[in-house]
């Protein structure tokens, strides 16, 4: 399979391909299919050449609904000293205070987006550290990049700050105004603090007054007493909040007593909350202690949530920063690792939706589709089944945008060298 074998113009048909049945409205696993590409879209008509793809797997371009572009690629200048969560928090805070100018943030974010584009990502939500005065720096940069990347990668931004900063008339209210001005999503990191319920009501009130969605980081810890997801769900139900709510991480749920955890999951289902799991970063950070082997995987109860009808997605999270030293915004890598870590393989056959239609529904992105009339934005893998697809990194994948193969050469890390020089 070489993109040079695909026509550079005119319609063509990809014959003898493998696709997940769920993406065509069916049940079961993988099926053989054919797709016609015409004028940048999928079509039912065929006038051009027919290309036998030898069973190659074809997916729509994927959606990455939880990332941190503003933190990305700072590891060379600010590595995590011990790999811990607290080490990450303090290291990022120091780097942000010292280095996060508009040009620094813009350069690293654009670099990351070029990687996501090359891997076949069509839409992405990034969290943006929104502690004053950084909110006034990073949000205009985000809006500039959203416009620059329009038509290639659809971008959303979500504010990020600690729940103890929330207020109705002070600093975070000003941040909420900035978020609304830039068409963003209001967000918070929640953890056990005094008056948590009242603080959440304040945050919901800020969002309601500005008609904003909410996106939380919650319970990213192995401490079973951290149960803020339950309170978020309770407050959402109490207020009858009408806008979408997303909660990421929810790690502590997996180490709580079973009955308690499942009660929380039931509340999340009643509240209609979207959940996003970040398996690679959570495996990296959770249950880390020097000289001790980790005892658990760090992820939340994705199978139990899906069984209750909760909209569950997976995403990249951090990229080469103190929270995660690796990653490259490659959703095929996330699919591969999530399948292994969360044991998605011997489960429902439609888990691929958690990387496509589920995040689209959570965020309001256009839903990826293989139906006639959908954009011909496709990822073609040299694989005929899931074990072939996930056994290798698929470095030789073909990415089509508007029906034409894109240049998949990744940007060179050396481009960022001038930002990595520290005093």
VOGU-3710 file (C-alpha; in Angstrom, 3 decimals, decimal comma):
1> xxxxxxxxxx> 0,000/0,000/0,000  1,587/3,220/-1,175  -0,212/6,531/-1,395  1,421/6,971/-4,791  -0,884/4,220/-6,075  -3,975/6,293/-5,227  -5,200/8,695/-7,929  -4,173/12,332/-7,538  -7,408/13,522/-9,158  -10,840/12,298/-10,143
11> xxxxxxxxxx> -13,070/9,707/-8,449  -11,876/6,260/-7,422  -13,127/3,262/-5,509  -11,389/1,572/-2,599  -12,480/-2,023/-3,052  -11,976/-4,996/-0,725  -11,472/-2,983/2,475  -12,134/-3,917/6,110  -14,275/-1,615/8,269  -15,976/-1,876/11,685
21> xxxxxxxxxx> -19,631/-2,792/11,173  -20,730/-0,275/13,826  -19,578/2,596/11,614  -22,098/1,509/8,984  -24,975/1,091/11,420  -24,499/-2,654/11,802  -23,763/-5,055/14,630  -20,803/-7,342/15,065  -17,123/-6,839/14,352  -15,232/-6,186/11,155
31> xxxxxxxxxx> -16,761/-6,581/7,705  -15,562/-6,296/4,105  -16,753/-3,214/2,262  -15,976/-0,730/-0,526  -15,858/3,076/-0,531  -16,024/5,477/-3,446  -14,207/8,803/-3,211  -15,463/11,629/-5,407  -14,854/15,379/-5,127  -13,523/15,114/-1,585
41> xxxxxxxxxx> -16,474/13,114/-0,281  -17,646/9,525/-0,029  -20,065/8,704/-2,811  -22,244/5,894/-4,072  -21,217/6,519/-7,673  -18,104/5,167/-9,390  -16,647/6,396/-12,636  -12,933/6,090/-11,993  -10,460/3,301/-11,255  -11,205/0,521/-8,778
51> xxxxxxxxxx> -8,337/-0,234/-6,402  -8,156/-3,619/-4,675  -6,958/-2,799/-1,168  -6,286/-6,387/-0,171  -8,482/-6,215/2,916  -6,806/-3,093/4,335  -8,605/-1,595/7,335  -10,137/1,842/6,739  -11,329/4,177/9,509  -12,573/7,749/9,491
61> xxxxxxxxxx> -10,060/10,254/10,829  -10,105/10,086/14,613  -11,024/12,552/17,373  -8,791/13,407/20,344  -11,029/15,051/22,933  -8,642/15,554/25,872  -5,166/16,976/25,279  -2,878/19,667/26,720  -1,299/21,433/23,753  -0,093/24,341/25,889
71> xxxxxxxxxx> 2,046/22,013/28,043  3,282/19,855/25,183  6,967/19,191/24,457  8,451/21,016/27,459  10,086/17,864/28,852  13,586/18,646/27,499  13,715/21,874/29,518  11,479/20,803/32,444  11,567/17,055/33,104  9,608/15,554/35,969
81> xxxxxxxxxx> 12,188/14,972/38,731  10,612/11,741/40,037  7,762/10,817/37,670  5,136/11,587/40,306  1,914/13,573/39,983  3,119/16,196/42,448  6,441/16,381/40,634  4,512/17,102/37,445  2,378/19,810/39,062  5,297/21,714/40,530
91> xxxxxxxxxx> 7,481/21,354/37,432  4,771/22,628/35,081  4,012/25,530/37,408  7,672/26,557/37,339  7,943/26,212/33,580  4,733/28,168/33,010  5,879/31,035/35,208  9,259/31,205/33,489  8,698/30,335/29,838  5,088/30,509/28,639
101> xxxxxxxxxx> 5,132/33,567/26,431  2,675/33,799/23,543  5,407/32,795/21,085  6,505/29,823/23,188  2,936/28,515/23,545  2,118/29,182/19,884  5,200/27,364/18,585  4,720/24,259/20,711  0,972/24,063/20,074  1,416/24,357/16,318
111> xxxxxxxxxx> 4,146/21,697/16,388  1,787/19,342/18,218  -1,041/20,008/15,776  1,210/19,165/12,850  1,857/15,798/14,514  -1,859/15,163/15,107  -2,601/16,080/11,474  0,030/13,670/10,152  -1,398/10,817/12,246  -4,956/11,360/11,019
121> xxxxxxxxxx> -6,741/13,397/13,703  -9,643/15,474/12,432  -10,778/17,181/15,660  -9,180/17,920/19,012  -10,064/19,524/22,342  -7,198/20,979/24,339  -7,233/22,059/27,955  -5,628/25,447/28,509  -4,008/26,402/31,809  -6,111/29,415/32,768
131> xxxxxxxxxx> -4,521/30,809/35,896  -4,168/34,580/35,622  -2,239/36,096/33,841  -1,680/33,005/31,638  -5,324/32,985/30,536  -4,844/36,360/28,837  -1,810/34,981/26,985  -2,877/31,484/25,975  -6,508/31,979/24,943  -5,760/34,502/22,177
141> xxxxxxxxxx> -3,015/32,151/20,910  -5,510/29,291/20,906  -8,049/31,360/18,947  -5,365/32,266/16,402  -4,423/28,610/15,901  -8,060/27,518/15,718  -8,496/29,857/12,770  -5,204/28,794/11,180  -6,109/25,093/11,403  -9,764/25,442/10,400
151> xxxxxxxxxx> -10,635/22,927/7,718  -7,831/20,601/8,774  -8,143/19,962/12,525  -11,245/21,326/14,262  -10,172/22,784/17,607  -11,903/23,376/20,935  -10,408/24,866/24,076  -11,321/24,132/27,702  -10,149/26,210/30,648  -8,129/24,507/33,374
161> xxxxxxxxxx> -7,628/25,652/36,959  -8,013/24,196/40,440  -11,487/24,140/41,998  -10,272/26,216/44,945  -9,903/29,184/42,546  -13,575/29,366/41,591  -15,514/32,551/42,434  -18,524/34,446/41,111  -17,109/37,950/40,846  -13,322/37,721/41,064
171> xxxxxxxxxx> -10,423/36,251/39,160  -12,037/33,094/37,812  -15,171/34,968/36,805  -12,855/37,092/34,643  -11,365/33,876/33,255  -14,874/32,623/32,462  -15,452/35,816/30,480  -12,262/35,171/28,512  -13,400/31,596/27,823  -16,807/32,811/26,623
181> xxxxxxxxxx> -15,209/35,505/24,465  -13,101/32,860/22,714  -15,887/30,293/22,316  -14,406/27,855/24,805  -15,499/25,367/27,431  -15,345/26,094/31,152  -13,282/23,604/33,144  -11,858/22,772/36,536  -9,700/20,223/38,316  -11,694/18,834/41,235
191> xxxxxxxxxx> -10,250/17,270/44,367  -11,409/17,038/47,986  -11,547/20,567/49,405  -13,663/22,182/52,081  -16,931/23,443/50,625  -16,565/21,437/47,400  -20,307/21,268/46,744  -20,707/25,031/47,104  -17,711/25,646/44,857  -19,207/23,362/42,203
201> xxxxxxxxxx> -22,510/25,227/42,380  -20,548/28,440/41,813  -18,792/26,946/38,790  -22,090/25,709/37,341  -23,539/29,188/37,873  -20,622/30,753/35,987  -21,211/28,330/33,114  -24,983/28,843/33,084  -24,644/32,628/32,978  -22,414/32,352/29,892
211> xxxxxxxxxx> -24,102/29,301/28,282  -20,861/27,300/28,490  -20,233/23,560/28,574  -18,213/22,053/31,431  -15,169/19,781/31,267  -13,584/18,489/34,473  -10,425/16,713/35,557  -11,574/14,633/38,527  -10,039/12,261/41,063  -6,731/11,717/39,268
221> xxxxxxxxxx> -5,362/9,820/42,238  -5,154/6,388/43,838  -6,721/7,757/47,040  -10,136/6,041/47,393  -11,435/8,926/49,520  -11,236/11,211/46,472  -14,820/11,014/45,230  -15,510/14,329/43,544  -17,033/12,649/40,472  -20,018/11,706/42,638
231> xxxxxxxxxx> -20,449/15,314/43,781  -20,205/16,627/40,204  -22,997/14,243/39,176  -25,128/15,184/42,170  -24,750/18,919/41,502  -25,512/18,430/37,808  -28,739/16,617/38,737  -29,674/19,178/41,378  -29,311/22,046/38,936  -30,730/20,301/35,879
241> xxxxxxxxxx> -27,732/21,601/33,954  -28,658/21,674/30,267  -25,261/21,885/28,578  -22,901/18,910/28,020  -20,634/17,883/30,895  -17,449/15,876/30,417  -15,311/14,408/33,185  -11,847/12,994/32,602  -9,612/10,589/34,551  -11,829/9,429/37,493
251> xxxxxxxxxx> -8,971/7,134/38,528  -9,880/6,710/42,202  -13,168/5,081/41,213  -11,224/1,903/40,435  -9,851/1,605/43,993  -13,049/2,419/45,882  -15,280/-0,294/47,389  -17,276/-1,903/44,568  -20,725/-0,889/45,817  -19,647/2,711/46,372
261> xxxxxxxxxx> -18,020/2,943/42,957  -21,045/1,506/41,148  -23,397/3,886/42,957  -21,311/6,733/41,566  -21,387/5,223/38,077  -25,192/5,023/38,301  -25,332/8,715/39,259  -23,081/9,603/36,310  -25,437/7,726/33,987  -28,480/9,543/35,398
271> xxxxxxxxxx> -26,759/12,903/34,971  -25,829/12,131/31,336  -22,173/12,949/31,928  -19,589/12,087/29,266  -16,497/10,265/30,530  -13,052/10,306/28,927  -10,319/7,904/30,005  -6,643/8,747/29,479  -4,970/5,344/29,758  -1,393/6,166/28,777
281> xxxxxxxxxx> -0,885/9,128/31,114  -2,720/7,462/33,981  -0,637/4,284/33,654  2,461/6,495/33,751  1,540/8,530/36,850  -0,742/6,437/39,043  0,584/4,182/41,811  4,151/5,348/41,215  6,585/5,045/44,101  10,360/4,758/43,989
291> xxxxxxxxxx> 11,571/1,158/44,148  8,043/-0,261/44,129  6,184/-1,984/41,310  2,783/-0,385/40,588  -0,168/-2,534/41,591  -2,959/-1,160/39,382  -3,524/0,274/35,927  -4,732/3,752/36,825  -7,813/3,798/34,602  -11,453/4,245/35,485
301> xxxxxxxxxx> -14,350/1,767/35,199  -14,902/2,029/31,460  -16,645/-1,334/31,019  -19,106/-0,712/33,843  -19,800/2,779/32,512  -20,411/1,599/28,961  -22,759/-1,115/30,225  -24,886/1,627/31,827  -25,126/3,642/28,624  -22,564/6,277/29,602
311> xxxxxxxxxx> -20,811/7,910/26,653  -17,195/6,742/27,166  -14,225/7,947/25,115  -10,444/7,592/25,171  -7,917/10,324/24,396  -4,219/11,220/24,379  -3,864/13,588/27,357  -0,340/14,960/27,819  2,526/14,846/25,334  6,218/14,999/26,278
321> xxxxxxxxxx> 5,666/17,089/29,390  6,094/16,413/33,125  2,739/14,605/33,304  3,703/12,158/30,553  7,182/11,917/29,072  6,022/10,242/25,860  3,220/10,311/23,311  2,793/12,199/20,051  -0,973/12,851/19,690  -1,398/9,649/17,711
331> xxxxxxxxxx> -4,910/8,289/18,259  -3,980/4,944/16,716  -1,415/4,616/19,527  -4,143/5,505/22,035  -6,415/2,867/20,472  -3,657/0,259/20,670  -2,720/1,012/24,273  -6,297/1,425/25,504  -7,185/-1,966/24,022  -4,352/-3,594/25,956
341> xxxxxxxxxx> -4,642/-1,644/29,206  -8,435/-1,725/29,494  -8,848/-5,178/27,889  -11,240/-3,939/25,226  -10,448/-6,878/22,945  -12,683/-9,550/24,539  -15,599/-7,198/24,983  -18,179/-5,384/22,869  -17,161/-5,144/19,201  -17,960/-1,423/18,926
351> xxxxxxxxxx> -15,259/0,045/21,198  -13,834/1,843/18,151  -16,725/4,290/18,681  -14,884/5,527/21,785  -12,268/7,040/19,456  -14,690/8,391/16,842  -18,410/8,954/17,345  -18,399/9,042/21,167  -15,957/11,963/21,476  -17,780/13,712/18,622
361> xxxxxxxxxx> -21,019/13,419/20,583  -19,390/14,585/23,814  -17,837/17,676/22,253  -20,246/18,493/19,449  -17,762/17,832/16,657  -19,024/16,568/13,315  -19,452/12,827/13,699  -16,926/10,724/11,732  -18,733/8,607/9,184  -18,242/6,187/6,316
371> xxxxxxxxxx> -21,670/6,965/4,843  -22,132/8,503/1,379  -21,827/12,275/1,580  -19,334/12,233/4,466  -15,934/13,863/3,962  -13,363/11,471/2,499  -11,143/11,938/5,556  -9,772/8,451/6,113  -6,995/6,529/7,832  -5,924/3,426/5,915
381> xxxxxxxxxx> -3,981/0,779/7,824  -1,848/-2,029/6,451  -3,901/-4,510/8,461  -6,842/-6,812/7,793  -8,035/-7,336/11,354  -7,547/-5,912/14,824  -4,585/-8,068/15,815  -2,687/-6,928/12,717  -3,774/-3,325/13,250  -2,747/-3,159/16,898
391> xxxxxxxxxx> 0,376/-5,331/16,845  2,349/-2,633/15,000  2,473/1,161/15,282  1,082/1,571/11,736  3,840/3,983/10,822  3,109/3,329/7,147  -0,585/4,254/7,363  -2,139/6,371/4,618  -4,139/9,435/5,648  -6,625/10,900/3,177
401> xxxxxxxxxx> -8,046/14,367/3,639  -10,776/15,375/1,200  -9,928/12,178/-0,662  -6,235/12,895/-1,250  -3,232/11,462/0,548  -1,452/13,991/2,743  2,272/14,264/3,376  2,764/12,347/6,642  6,317/13,480/7,430  6,381/14,442/11,106
411> xxxxxxxxxx> 7,983/17,710/12,244  11,538/17,403/13,538  11,999/17,857/17,296  14,993/20,041/16,452  12,514/22,755/15,461  11,870/23,271/19,180  15,513/23,404/20,246  15,531/27,211/20,533  12,744/26,980/23,131  14,523/24,328/25,197
421> xxx> 17,562/26,417/26,089  17,298/27,281/29,757  19,476/29,608/31,847
//
